[in-house]
Amino acid sequence: MTAESPTAEPVAAPVGAAEADAERATVPIRGARVLVLDDERSIGMLLERWLRSSGYEPTVATAGSDAVELVREAPYDAVLCDHRMAGMAGTEVFDEIVAIRPELERRFVFMSGDVLNPDLRRVVEERGVSLLAKPFDLDTVRRTLEAVLRT
């Protein structure tokens, strides 16, 4: 997992509307509240640090029941959720969170090291949930998060 390194861009001529929209699509949505659920503390800490430095407001939980309780207590703009955890599986967390906050259905991202798992693929396709493969790089996390926040 690596952080993005800034690159110098050459000065360009003014861009048209389509190019401007594409350019805006790469800018983080500042202040978005993101719930991160992963039972591996190191992954939660990495995502929390990166999200905060990128202008997001992250909250990290290490258990599904804690994540569900956090959603009951406060609104979130997106959820990054590990698929396989002790206790509640990611799909159970998804069902409970969406029951509380239906608007998070399309702003939910499963993270998994087993993205070829047919059961997980079926769930992702049936529910229209995004899927982030572990290990991931932070640029992929950024693009995935920006895509769900724009839905």
Secondary structure, 3 states (H helix, E strand, C coil): CCCCCCCCCCCCCCCCHHHHHHHHCCCCCCCCEEEEECCCHHHHHHHHHHHHHCCCEEEEECCHHHHHHHHHHCCCCEEEEECCCCCCCHHHHHHHHHHHCHHHHHHEEEEECCCCCHHHHHHHHHHCCEEEECCCCHHHHHHHHHHHHCC
